[in-house]
Amino acid sequence: MDLNSLKYFIAVYEEKGVSNAAIQLGVTPSAVSQNISKLNEYYNEVLFIRSGSHLVPTSKGVSLYESIKPHIEAITTESIALRNPRKSKRVISYFSHKDGDILFYPQLLEKISNSNFDVSLNNRANYVHKDDWVDELVLRKADFLISTHTVEHRGFENILLFEEELVAVCRKGHLKGKLMNDQSCFLEQDFIAWSTSKDQPFVLDSLYEGDIENRNIVYSSDSLLTTLYMVSKSELVCVVPKYHAQLLEQELKLSIFPLPFEESLSIPVYLSYRKIPKKDIVLNWMIKQIQEIVQNKSSII
């Protein structure tokens, strides 16, 4: 059966006649009549009868309309989406640590609301274990990944969004805050250690090559917000990205210090995605917006 025949059938049903259906479809009345005849033969039923100047559907016609209408609409919508992405509904799925979302998500939502795209975002990190993120990306179950590691698979792009400096943080008025610039005194503090996930090493341990095995970790968290809040309410010290610390510095009344090591430490953050065809306007636009947001992130602190 020709899909166009069903489109012609729906038009005749809704316009109550061949002539009006032909006008709506931009075809000749003869083409509409021929397709309705094909359907009559296919179903071995009369789908319309004439009543005055209108065509009225038979019971078979009503049944056929109600069963195919939703499916034809879905097919038509998908076809429009492929031809013109700006008119389609699009769900962009991605993987990113929840602390990473802070870097771009609110600003990206604002950009979407001011655009001509009908787009929603879905961070699948809550449903998929971190060890499986890359595999899910390769299987096209997500559109992009924001992570501290690159995706080493053929056909993927890896963009270094930025390298975020690590800093030491304590609450304002911390009893030993003035000693934070001394490495020995710093390592004698009570720490809340931050990791990017529960089964990953603490960030400072993974980046610093010197001896810090003796530092006293009294609490650990895989949430930056929890880490900073705990520090603001205690005598604990933490090591976190500078951006997040500055973002909450005033609200949580925090003091920020450079790490007391000879070399500064920083976390690289990459945007990884499969090479995007030019015709995928929405995803190309999305990638560009994320890059612009994180490149200007210092302006939103």
Secondary structure, DSSP 8 states (H G I E B T S, - for coil): --HHHHHHHHHHHHHTSHHHHHHHHTS-HHHHHHHHHHHHHHHTS--EEEETTEEEE-HHHHHHHHHHHHHHHHHHHHHHHHH-GGGSEEEEEEEE-HHHHHHHHHHHHHHHHTSS-EEEEEEGGGTS-GGGHHHHHHTTS-SEEEESS---STTEEEEEEEEEEEEEEEETT-TTGGGTTSHHHHHTSEEEEE-SSTTS--HHHHH--S--TT-EEEEEES-HHHHHHHHHTSS-BEEEEHHHHHHHHHHHTEEEEE-SSSS--EEEEEEEEE---TT-HHHHHHHHHHHHHHHTGGGG-
